[in-house]
Amino acid sequence: MFLKVQLPWNVIIAAESLKPGSLMLQRAILIRLLTDFAAKKATKDMGYFLAVTTLDKIGEGKVRQHTGDVLFPVVFNAVTFKVFKGEVLEGVVHKVLKHGVFLRIGPIENAYLSSSKMPGYVYVLGENPYFMNQKMPKIAKDVVVRVVVIGTKWMEAEREFQALVGLEGDYLGPISAPDM
């Protein structure tokens, strides 16, 4: 789910970058904010950081004693993406294994769809393995699949989420195939 959040942030501007003229200072603060924001990637509470939408407030700068850099507190709005249990999403299969498939869902690289959560599907081994069902199109690499989120896990070291997804529900399953 996409979320609109308001975040406080501290932006540090190097002393060498400070030049007279408020427009250049605002530009330097904004560029540094965007750089720091992009490097942050994600947090457990807010999900993946996608975009800064507005810069609402730039506070008064405070000079850091030992470096001479200036710390500016800022407040801005941003868009984030976080998955929730029970949410229906679409992902692209990027790896097919005997026990299930891995999908990419937005910024989530590893959403796992277990073969036990694909009722009626059987694994077909071959050069390009896939899962087949009598009533639905096959699930293979590069196929778009609509799934329901069963659970999520935050991986602190990688700063990313993992998701367990399933096909148990109405209107779930493959919705496009590379050979369609």
Secondary structure as a PSIPRED ss2 file (coil, helix, strand):
# PSIPRED VFORMAT (PSIPRED V4.0)

   1 M C   1.000  0.000  0.000
   2 F E   0.000  0.000  1.000
   3 L E   0.000  0.000  1.000
   4 K E   0.000  0.000  1.000
   5 V E   0.000  0.000  1.000
   6 Q E   0.000  0.000  1.000
   7 L E   0.000  0.000  1.000
   8 P E   0.000  0.000  1.000
   9 W E   0.000  0.000  1.000
  10 N E   0.000  0.000  1.000
  11 V E   0.000  0.000  1.000
  12 I E   0.000  0.000  1.000
  13 I E   0.000  0.000  1.000
  14 A C   1.000  0.000  0.000
  15 A H   0.000  1.000  0.000
  16 E H   0.000  1.000  0.000
  17 S H   0.000  1.000  0.000
  18 L C   1.000  0.000  0.000
  19 K C   1.000  0.000  0.000
  20 P C   1.000  0.000  0.000
  21 G C   1.000  0.000  0.000
  22 S H   0.000  1.000  0.000
  23 L H   0.000  1.000  0.000
  24 M H   0.000  1.000  0.000
  25 L H   0.000  1.000  0.000
  26 Q H   0.000  1.000  0.000
  27 R H   0.000  1.000  0.000
  28 A H   0.000  1.000  0.000
  29 I H   0.000  1.000  0.000
  30 L H   0.000  1.000  0.000
  31 I H   0.000  1.000  0.000
  32 R H   0.000  1.000  0.000
  33 L H   0.000  1.000  0.000
  34 L H   0.000  1.000  0.000
  35 T H   0.000  1.000  0.000
  36 D H   0.000  1.000  0.000
  37 F H   0.000  1.000  0.000
  38 A H   0.000  1.000  0.000
  39 A H   0.000  1.000  0.000
  40 K H   0.000  1.000  0.000
  41 K C   1.000  0.000  0.000
  42 A E   0.000  0.000  1.000
  43 T E   0.000  0.000  1.000
  44 K C   1.000  0.000  0.000
  45 D C   1.000  0.000  0.000
  46 M C   1.000  0.000  0.000
  47 G E   0.000  0.000  1.000
  48 Y E   0.000  0.000  1.000
  49 F E   0.000  0.000  1.000
  50 L E   0.000  0.000  1.000
  51 A E   0.000  0.000  1.000
  52 V E   0.000  0.000  1.000
  53 T E   0.000  0.000  1.000
  54 T E   0.000  0.000  1.000
  55 L E   0.000  0.000  1.000
  56 D E   0.000  0.000  1.000
  57 K E   0.000  0.000  1.000
  58 I E   0.000  0.000  1.000
  59 G C   1.000  0.000  0.000
  60 E C   1.000  0.000  0.000
  61 G C   1.000  0.000  0.000
  62 K E   0.000  0.000  1.000
  63 V E   0.000  0.000  1.000
  64 R C   1.000  0.000  0.000
  65 Q C   1.000  0.000  0.000
  66 H C   1.000  0.000  0.000
  67 T C   1.000  0.000  0.000
  68 G C   1.000  0.000  0.000
  69 D C   1.000  0.000  0.000
  70 V E   0.000  0.000  1.000
  71 L E   0.000  0.000  1.000
  72 F E   0.000  0.000  1.000
  73 P E   0.000  0.000  1.000
  74 V E   0.000  0.000  1.000
  75 V E   0.000  0.000  1.000
  76 F E   0.000  0.000  1.000
  77 N E   0.000  0.000  1.000
  78 A E   0.000  0.000  1.000
  79 V E   0.000  0.000  1.000
  80 T E   0.000  0.000  1.000
  81 F E   0.000  0.000  1.000
  82 K C   1.000  0.000  0.000
  83 V C   1.000  0.000  0.000
  84 F C   1.000  0.000  0.000
  85 K C   1.000  0.000  0.000
  86 G C   1.000  0.000  0.000
  87 E C   1.000  0.000  0.000
  88 V E   0.000  0.000  1.000
  89 L E   0.000  0.000  1.000
  90 E E   0.000  0.000  1.000
  91 G E   0.000  0.000  1.000
  92 V E   0.000  0.000  1.000
  93 V E   0.000  0.000  1.000
  94 H E   0.000  0.000  1.000
  95 K E   0.000  0.000  1.000
  96 V E   0.000  0.000  1.000
  97 L E   0.000  0.000  1.000
  98 K C   1.000  0.000  0.000
  99 H C   1.000  0.000  0.000
 100 G E   0.000  0.000  1.000
 101 V E   0.000  0.000  1.000
 102 F E   0.000  0.000  1.000
 103 L E   0.000  0.000  1.000
 104 R E   0.000  0.000  1.000
 105 I E   0.000  0.000  1.000
 106 G C   1.000  0.000  0.000
 107 P C   1.000  0.000  0.000
 108 I E   0.000  0.000  1.000
 109 E E   0.000  0.000  1.000
 110 N E   0.000  0.000  1.000
 111 A E   0.000  0.000  1.000
 112 Y E   0.000  0.000  1.000
 113 L E   0.000  0.000  1.000
 114 S E   0.000  0.000  1.000
 115 S H   0.000  1.000  0.000
 116 S H   0.000  1.000  0.000
 117 K H   0.000  1.000  0.000
 118 M C   1.000  0.000  0.000
 119 P C   1.000  0.000  0.000
 120 G C   1.000  0.000  0.000
 121 Y C   1.000  0.000  0.000
 122 V E   0.000  0.000  1.000
 123 Y E   0.000  0.000  1.000
 124 V E   0.000  0.000  1.000
 125 L C   1.000  0.000  0.000
 126 G C   1.000  0.000  0.000
 127 E C   1.000  0.000  0.000
 128 N C   1.000  0.000  0.000
 129 P C   1.000  0.000  0.000
 130 Y E   0.000  0.000  1.000
 131 F E   0.000  0.000  1.000
 132 M E   0.000  0.000  1.000
 133 N C   1.000  0.000  0.000
 134 Q C   1.000  0.000  0.000
 135 K C   1.000  0.000  0.000
 136 M C   1.000  0.000  0.000
 137 P C   1.000  0.000  0.000
 138 K C   1.000  0.000  0.000
 139 I E   0.000  0.000  1.000
 140 A C   1.000  0.000  0.000
 141 K C   1.000  0.000  0.000
 142 D C   1.000  0.000  0.000
 143 V C   1.000  0.000  0.000
 144 V E   0.000  0.000  1.000
 145 V E   0.000  0.000  1.000
 146 R E   0.000  0.000  1.000
 147 V E   0.000  0.000  1.000
 148 V E   0.000  0.000  1.000
 149 V E   0.000  0.000  1.000
 150 I E   0.000  0.000  1.000
 151 G E   0.000  0.000  1.000
 152 T E   0.000  0.000  1.000
 153 K E   0.000  0.000  1.000
 154 W E   0.000  0.000  1.000
 155 M E   0.000  0.000  1.000
 156 E C   1.000  0.000  0.000
 157 A C   1.000  0.000  0.000
 158 E C   1.000  0.000  0.000
 159 R C   1.000  0.000  0.000
 160 E E   0.000  0.000  1.000
 161 F E   0.000  0.000  1.000
 162 Q E   0.000  0.000  1.000
 163 A E   0.000  0.000  1.000
 164 L E   0.000  0.000  1.000
 165 V E   0.000  0.000  1.000
 166 G E   0.000  0.000  1.000
 167 L C   1.000  0.000  0.000
 168 E C   1.000  0.000  0.000
 169 G C   1.000  0.000  0.000
 170 D C   1.000  0.000  0.000
 171 Y C   1.000  0.000  0.000
 172 L C   1.000  0.000  0.000
 173 G E   0.000  0.000  1.000
 174 P E   0.000  0.000  1.000
 175 I E   0.000  0.000  1.000
 176 S E   0.000  0.000  1.000
 177 A C   1.000  0.000  0.000
 178 P C   1.000  0.000  0.000
 179 D C   1.000  0.000  0.000
 180 M C   1.000  0.000  0.000
